[in-house]
Amino acid sequence: MEQLVSIIVPVYNAEKYLKRCVDSILVQDYQNFELILMDDGSTDASGMICDNYAEQDDRVRVIHKENTGVSDTRNQALDLAEGVYIQFLDSDDWIVPEATRLLVQAMEKYDCDMVISDFYRVAGERLAQKGDIEESRVLTRQEFAACMIENPADFYYGVLWNKLYKREIIEANRIRMDVSISWCEDFLFNLEYIRHASSFYALQVPIYYYVKRKGSLVSQGMSISNTMRMKINIFDYYNEFYKDVYDHEDYANIRLQVYSFLWAAAKDGAVPPAPLPGGRKLGEERRSLRREQVEGEGILMDQYRFRQLMDYQLDLVAKKKRLTPDEAKVLFSLHQCGEFESMRRLSDVADIPLTRLFLTLQKLERKKLVEMADDKSQEDKDKEAAGGMSAVTEEKGAKGKKKKEKKEKKKAADKREKRANKKREEEKKEKNRILLRPEAEAVCEEFGLMQEELKEICFAGFTEEEQKEGEALIRRLNENMIRFMVKDDPAREGWEA
C-alpha cells in the first residue's frame, strides 16, 4: 500500500502562480497524499483559490491564518501533518508529474532517511539543471556531510523543496524552523534533520522547477548588522554540527573547510549588474547603490552587498583625494597588506587587470604615493657583474679556433645572453617591491575612517559584548583561512576551533 505523503505549501499573495503549483501536485501519478495549503494571511485572491481546490479535491486541506511568516507557517503545517513522509513546495514553483513517486520509491527502495534530488533553475524562458551529488548509492551521515561541506551554501543542500523527509524523525526530535531568523532557516532545519538521520540517497533526476524572484533581506527590512548577527549564530550552529558528525581527530582534518562556510556562495542568488559599455551619462559619474542591483537571496548576495558598500566608500575616498577608483583600490590594498613583492599578486588582491594596474602604478609613482623598491642585494648585483665578465673571457678564449666554429659559438652565446637578459628583466620586475610612500599617509587616514564606518554599519545595534564576540570570530576565521591558503605554514598545527 502506498504510504501517505504530506505535501506542505505556504501561501502568501501568490495568486499569479498558485494554480500552476497546485495543479502540478494534483496530477501526480503518486495519488496517496494530503496537500496542506497554508494561507499565511494573504491579501489577494490566494485564499479563495485555495478554498476552490479544497471543494474540488478532498486531499486538499486549507488553513487560513494571520500572517506570521513562512517559518512559523511551515511549523504549524508540520503540527497538522499526518503523512509518513513530508514534502515541501513553494507556491510560485511547480513539480514534474512523477516527482512524489520518484522520491518515495527511492526512500523505500534504499531504506534511507532522506532523499535529495536535482532540480531546474528557471529564469524567464530558460532553465538549467542543478545538482551536486553524482553518486548513485546510499550515503552515510559522514559521507553526506563530506559532500555538503564542499558546497555548504548551495541551494541543493540548503532548501527544503528538493527533499523527502520522514515525519517520525522530525517529530521524535521536534525539529522545527527557527522563527527568529529570516536567512538560512531552511538550511538550519536540514542540518538538525541530518544530525538525527543516518542514511541518504541522491536522486539525479530533476523533479522541481525553482523560479528565482526578487526579494531579499534588504527588502524585508534586514540591516547589514542583523545579517551579521545571524551569520555569526548560524556559523556557530554549523560548526557544532560538524563537531557532532565527526569525531575529534576527523573534525580537526576538516575544520578549515568548515570555516570556509562564510565564504561559500549560493550561486542561484547572484544578480550582478551588467557593466555599461563606453562613457557614462551625466549623473553616473558617481557610484550609486540601486535597490534592483542589490536585491537577491543567499550568502553570495550578502557578500555582494558588502562589496558594493565598500566600493561606494572607496569611491568617496577617491573623490576626496582626487584619485581614480583604480588608484584608490591599489592604495587601499597596500594600506591593508603593507607591501607587495610583485604586480601579479597586487593585481589579484586589488582585482585590477595587470595592464590597468601597470598604468595605475605609473600614475601613483608620478604622484609620489607609491614607490618600486629594488629588492636585489649588493651580492646579487656583484654576481651579475661577475657573470658578464665571465662571458667576455670566454669570448676572448675562442680566438684560436676556426672561423666558422667561432661564428657559430658567438651566435649561440648571443642567444643565451639575450635569453638571460630577458630572464633577468622578468626577475627584476618580480623582485621590485611595491611600497607606500610617506606622502600617502593622508589617504591612509581616510581608509582608517572608512573601515571604522564600515564596522559601525555591520555591527549597528550590537551590544559591546556582542561586537567583541563578532570581531573575535571574524579574526579567527581570517587566521584559519590564511593557514588554509598558505599550506606550507609551519604554524598550521596550532589553529583554533
WOCOR-V720023 format. One record per residue. N is the residue number from 1. RES is the residue in three letters. SS is DSSP state (a for helix, b for strand, c for the rest). PHI is phi in whole degrees, -180 to 180 (NA if undefined). BURIAL is b if it has 9 or more other C-alpha atoms within 8 Angstrom, else e. Layout:
BEGIN
n: {N/N}
res: {RES/RES}
ss: {SS/SS}
phi: {PHI/PHI}
burial: {BURIAL/BURIAL}
END
This chain:
BEGIN
n: {1/2/3/4/5/6/7/8/9/10/11/12/13/14/15/16/17/18/19/20/21/22/23/24/25/26/27/28/29/30/31/32/33/34/35/36/37/38/39/40/41/42/43/44/45/46/47/48/49/50/51/52/53/54/55/56/57/58/59/60/61/62/63/64/65/66/67/68/69/70/71/72/73/74/75/76/77/78/79/80/81/82/83/84/85/86/87/88/89/90/91/92/93/94/95/96/97/98/99/100/101/102/103/104/105/106/107/108/109/110/111/112/113/114/115/116/117/118/119/120/121/122/123/124/125/126/127/128/129/130/131/132/133/134/135/136/137/138/139/140/141/142/143/144/145/146/147/148/149/150/151/152/153/154/155/156/157/158/159/160/161/162/163/164/165/166/167/168/169/170/171/172/173/174/175/176/177/178/179/180/181/182/183/184/185/186/187/188/189/190/191/192/193/194/195/196/197/198/199/200/201/202/203/204/205/206/207/208/209/210/211/212/213/214/215/216/217/218/219/220/221/222/223/224/225/226/227/228/229/230/231/232/233/234/235/236/237/238/239/240/241/242/243/244/245/246/247/248/249/250/251/252/253/254/255/256/257/258/259/260/261/262/263/264/265/266/267/268/269/270/271/272/273/274/275/276/277/278/279/280/281/282/283/284/285/286/287/288/289/290/291/292/293/294/295/296/297/298/299/300/301/302/303/304/305/306/307/308/309/310/311/312/313/314/315/316/317/318/319/320/321/322/323/324/325/326/327/328/329/330/331/332/333/334/335/336/337/338/339/340/341/342/343/344/345/346/347/348/349/350/351/352/353/354/355/356/357/358/359/360/361/362/363/364/365/366/367/368/369/370/371/372/373/374/375/376/377/378/379/380/381/382/383/384/385/386/387/388/389/390/391/392/393/394/395/396/397/398/399/400/401/402/403/404/405/406/407/408/409/410/411/412/413/414/415/416/417/418/419/420/421/422/423/424/425/426/427/428/429/430/431/432/433/434/435/436/437/438/439/440/441/442/443/444/445/446/447/448/449/450/451/452/453/454/455/456/457/458/459/460/461/462/463/464/465/466/467/468/469/470/471/472/473/474/475/476/477/478/479/480/481/482/483/484/485/486/487/488/489/490/491/492/493/494/495/496/497}
res: {MET/GLU/GLN/LEU/VAL/SER/ILE/ILE/VAL/PRO/VAL/TYR/ASN/ALA/GLU/LYS/TYR/LEU/LYS/ARG/CYS/VAL/ASP/SER/ILE/LEU/VAL/GLN/ASP/TYR/GLN/ASN/PHE/GLU/LEU/ILE/LEU/MET/ASP/ASP/GLY/SER/THR/ASP/ALA/SER/GLY/MET/ILE/CYS/ASP/ASN/TYR/ALA/GLU/GLN/ASP/ASP/ARG/VAL/ARG/VAL/ILE/HIS/LYS/GLU/ASN/THR/GLY/VAL/SER/ASP/THR/ARG/ASN/GLN/ALA/LEU/ASP/LEU/ALA/GLU/GLY/VAL/TYR/ILE/GLN/PHE/LEU/ASP/SER/ASP/ASP/TRP/ILE/VAL/PRO/GLU/ALA/THR/ARG/LEU/LEU/VAL/GLN/ALA/MET/GLU/LYS/TYR/ASP/CYS/ASP/MET/VAL/ILE/SER/ASP/PHE/TYR/ARG/VAL/ALA/GLY/GLU/ARG/LEU/ALA/GLN/LYS/GLY/ASP/ILE/GLU/GLU/SER/ARG/VAL/LEU/THR/ARG/GLN/GLU/PHE/ALA/ALA/CYS/MET/ILE/GLU/ASN/PRO/ALA/ASP/PHE/TYR/TYR/GLY/VAL/LEU/TRP/ASN/LYS/LEU/TYR/LYS/ARG/GLU/ILE/ILE/GLU/ALA/ASN/ARG/ILE/ARG/MET/ASP/VAL/SER/ILE/SER/TRP/CYS/GLU/ASP/PHE/LEU/PHE/ASN/LEU/GLU/TYR/ILE/ARG/HIS/ALA/SER/SER/PHE/TYR/ALA/LEU/GLN/VAL/PRO/ILE/TYR/TYR/TYR/VAL/LYS/ARG/LYS/GLY/SER/LEU/VAL/SER/GLN/GLY/MET/SER/ILE/SER/ASN/THR/MET/ARG/MET/LYS/ILE/ASN/ILE/PHE/ASP/TYR/TYR/ASN/GLU/PHE/TYR/LYS/ASP/VAL/TYR/ASP/HIS/GLU/ASP/TYR/ALA/ASN/ILE/ARG/LEU/GLN/VAL/TYR/SER/PHE/LEU/TRP/ALA/ALA/ALA/LYS/ASP/GLY/ALA/VAL/PRO/PRO/ALA/PRO/LEU/PRO/GLY/GLY/ARG/LYS/LEU/GLY/GLU/GLU/ARG/ARG/SER/LEU/ARG/ARG/GLU/GLN/VAL/GLU/GLY/GLU/GLY/ILE/LEU/MET/ASP/GLN/TYR/ARG/PHE/ARG/GLN/LEU/MET/ASP/TYR/GLN/LEU/ASP/LEU/VAL/ALA/LYS/LYS/LYS/ARG/LEU/THR/PRO/ASP/GLU/ALA/LYS/VAL/LEU/PHE/SER/LEU/HIS/GLN/CYS/GLY/GLU/PHE/GLU/SER/MET/ARG/ARG/LEU/SER/ASP/VAL/ALA/ASP/ILE/PRO/LEU/THR/ARG/LEU/PHE/LEU/THR/LEU/GLN/LYS/LEU/GLU/ARG/LYS/LYS/LEU/VAL/GLU/MET/ALA/ASP/ASP/LYS/SER/GLN/GLU/ASP/LYS/ASP/LYS/GLU/ALA/ALA/GLY/GLY/MET/SER/ALA/VAL/THR/GLU/GLU/LYS/GLY/ALA/LYS/GLY/LYS/LYS/LYS/LYS/GLU/LYS/LYS/GLU/LYS/LYS/LYS/ALA/ALA/ASP/LYS/ARG/GLU/LYS/ARG/ALA/ASN/LYS/LYS/ARG/GLU/GLU/GLU/LYS/LYS/GLU/LYS/ASN/ARG/ILE/LEU/LEU/ARG/PRO/GLU/ALA/GLU/ALA/VAL/CYS/GLU/GLU/PHE/GLY/LEU/MET/GLN/GLU/GLU/LEU/LYS/GLU/ILE/CYS/PHE/ALA/GLY/PHE/THR/GLU/GLU/GLU/GLN/LYS/GLU/GLY/GLU/ALA/LEU/ILE/ARG/ARG/LEU/ASN/GLU/ASN/MET/ILE/ARG/PHE/MET/VAL/LYS/ASP/ASP/PRO/ALA/ARG/GLU/GLY/TRP/GLU/ALA}
ss: {c/c/c/c/b/b/b/b/b/b/b/c/c/c/c/c/c/a/a/a/a/a/a/a/a/a/c/c/c/c/c/c/b/b/b/b/b/b/b/b/c/c/c/c/c/a/a/a/a/a/a/a/a/a/a/a/c/c/c/b/b/b/b/b/b/c/c/c/c/a/a/a/a/a/a/a/a/a/a/a/c/c/c/c/b/b/b/b/b/b/c/c/c/b/b/c/c/c/a/a/a/a/a/a/a/a/a/a/a/c/c/c/c/b/b/b/b/c/b/b/b/b/b/c/c/b/b/b/b/b/c/c/c/c/c/c/c/b/b/b/a/a/a/a/a/a/a/a/a/a/c/c/c/c/a/a/a/a/c/c/c/c/b/b/b/b/a/a/a/a/a/a/c/c/c/c/c/c/c/c/c/c/c/c/a/a/a/a/a/a/a/a/a/a/a/a/c/c/b/b/b/b/b/c/c/c/c/b/b/b/b/c/c/c/c/c/c/c/c/c/c/c/c/a/a/a/a/a/a/a/a/a/a/a/a/a/a/a/a/a/a/a/a/a/a/c/c/a/a/a/a/a/a/a/a/a/a/a/a/a/a/a/a/c/c/c/a/a/a/c/c/c/c/c/c/c/c/c/c/c/c/c/c/c/c/c/c/c/c/c/a/a/a/a/c/c/c/c/a/a/a/a/a/a/a/a/a/a/a/a/a/a/a/a/a/a/a/a/a/a/c/c/c/c/a/a/a/a/a/a/a/a/a/a/a/a/a/c/b/b/c/c/a/a/a/a/a/a/a/a/c/c/c/a/a/a/a/a/a/a/a/a/a/a/a/a/c/c/c/b/b/b/b/b/c/c/c/a/a/a/a/a/a/a/a/a/a/a/a/a/a/a/a/a/a/a/c/c/c/c/c/c/a/a/a/a/a/a/a/a/a/a/a/a/a/a/a/a/a/a/a/a/a/a/a/a/a/a/a/a/a/b/b/b/b/b/c/a/a/a/a/a/a/a/a/a/a/a/a/a/a/a/a/a/a/a/a/a/c/c/c/c/c/a/a/a/a/a/a/a/a/a/a/a/a/a/a/a/a/a/a/a/a/a/a/c/c/c/c/a/a/a/a/a/c/c/c}
phi: {NA/-67/-75/-72/-113/-94/-103/-106/-130/-71/-128/-144/46/-118/-58/-71/-121/-61/-63/-60/-65/-66/-60/-66/-79/-68/-96/-60/-78/-97/-95/-88/-143/-116/-104/-102/-95/-101/-80/-89/69/-61/-107/-106/-85/-58/-61/-67/-62/-60/-63/-62/-65/-64/-68/-90/-142/-75/-81/-95/-114/-117/-121/-99/-143/-70/-73/-128/97/-67/-66/-64/-63/-65/-61/-64/-66/-64/-64/-91/-63/-121/-74/-73/-119/-119/-131/-114/-136/-96/-70/-101/-112/-152/-127/-74/-60/-101/-58/-64/-61/-64/-65/-67/-58/-65/-58/-84/-65/-100/48/-112/-99/-150/-116/-122/-125/-69/-150/-100/-97/-105/-135/65/-98/-120/-146/-145/-78/-128/-160/-149/-84/-110/-82/-97/-157/-74/-107/-76/-60/-66/-66/-66/-64/-66/-66/-67/-68/-71/-138/-64/-98/-72/-54/-51/-92/-81/-86/-95/-79/-109/-135/-121/-116/-93/-66/-63/-70/-63/-76/-62/-113/46/-80/-140/-73/-83/-77/-84/-125/-129/-144/73/-64/-62/-64/-64/-59/-64/-60/-66/-65/-62/-61/-105/-102/-122/-142/-141/-133/-102/-95/-83/-102/-73/-117/-128/-106/-101/-107/-80/-122/-65/155/-160/-62/-63/-71/-93/82/-85/-85/-62/-67/-67/-62/-61/-61/-65/-59/-63/-64/-68/-63/-59/-66/-60/-63/-66/-58/-72/-65/-75/-74/-105/-74/-58/-68/-67/-64/-60/-75/-111/-58/-67/-67/-61/-66/-73/-55/-72/-100/-70/-136/-84/-63/-64/-89/-76/-136/-70/-73/-78/-69/-85/-75/72/-78/-108/-86/-60/99/-108/-75/-113/-64/-129/-113/-98/-57/-67/-89/-118/-82/144/-105/109/-65/-61/-69/-62/-66/-63/-60/-66/-63/-64/-65/-66/-62/-62/-66/-62/-64/-65/-61/-60/-65/-62/-102/54/-115/-81/-56/-66/-63/-64/-64/-64/-64/-67/-62/-68/-61/-79/-99/91/-163/-132/-91/-155/-67/-62/-71/-63/-60/-65/-72/-79/59/-127/-57/-57/-63/-70/-63/-59/-66/-64/-65/-61/-65/-68/-65/-64/-82/60/-102/-134/-143/-103/-97/-69/-91/-78/-81/-64/-62/-62/-66/-63/-64/-63/-65/-63/-64/-67/-65/-62/-65/-66/-61/-61/-65/-68/-71/-92/-62/-79/-95/-63/-62/-64/-64/-63/-63/-64/-67/-64/-64/-65/-65/-62/-65/-64/-64/-64/-65/-63/-62/-63/-63/-63/-65/-64/-64/-63/-62/-67/-85/-76/-73/-105/-127/-79/-91/-56/-63/-86/-59/-64/-67/-63/-62/-64/-62/-62/-64/-61/-66/-65/-64/-62/-64/-62/-66/-68/-108/-60/88/-75/-73/-60/-67/-64/-65/-62/-64/-64/-65/-65/-63/-64/-62/-64/-63/-62/-62/-69/-68/-63/-64/-66/-77/-96/-68/-95/-69/-66/-86/-59/-64/-106/-68/-98/-80}
burial: {e/e/e/b/b/b/b/b/b/b/b/b/b/b/b/e/b/b/b/b/b/b/e/b/b/e/e/b/e/e/e/e/b/b/b/b/b/b/b/b/b/b/e/e/b/b/b/e/b/b/b/e/b/b/e/e/e/e/e/b/b/b/e/b/e/e/e/e/e/e/b/b/b/b/b/e/b/e/e/e/e/e/b/b/b/b/b/b/b/b/b/b/b/b/b/b/b/b/b/b/b/e/b/b/e/b/b/e/e/e/e/b/b/b/b/b/b/b/b/b/b/b/e/e/e/e/b/e/b/b/b/e/e/e/e/e/e/b/b/b/b/b/e/b/b/e/b/b/b/e/b/b/b/b/e/b/b/b/b/b/b/b/b/b/b/b/b/e/b/b/e/e/e/e/b/e/b/b/b/e/e/e/e/b/b/b/b/b/b/b/b/b/b/b/b/e/b/b/b/b/b/b/b/b/e/b/b/b/b/b/b/b/e/e/b/b/b/b/e/e/e/b/e/b/b/b/b/b/b/b/b/b/e/b/b/e/b/b/b/e/b/b/b/e/b/b/e/e/e/e/b/e/e/e/b/b/b/b/b/b/b/e/e/b/b/b/e/b/b/b/b/e/e/e/e/e/e/e/e/e/e/e/e/e/e/e/e/e/b/e/e/e/b/b/b/b/b/b/b/b/b/b/e/b/b/e/e/b/b/b/e/b/b/b/b/e/b/b/b/e/e/e/b/e/b/b/b/b/b/b/b/b/b/b/b/e/e/b/b/b/b/b/b/e/b/b/b/e/e/b/e/b/e/b/e/e/b/b/e/b/b/e/e/b/b/e/e/b/b/b/b/e/e/e/e/e/e/e/e/e/b/e/e/e/e/e/e/e/e/e/e/e/e/e/b/e/e/e/e/e/e/e/e/e/e/b/e/e/e/b/e/e/e/e/e/e/e/e/e/e/e/e/e/e/e/e/e/b/e/b/b/b/b/b/b/b/b/e/e/b/e/e/b/b/e/b/b/e/e/b/e/e/e/b/e/e/b/b/b/e/e/b/e/e/e/e/b/e/e/b/e/e/b/e/e/b/b/e/b/b/b/e/b/b/e/e/e/e/e/e/e/b/e/e/b/e/e}
END
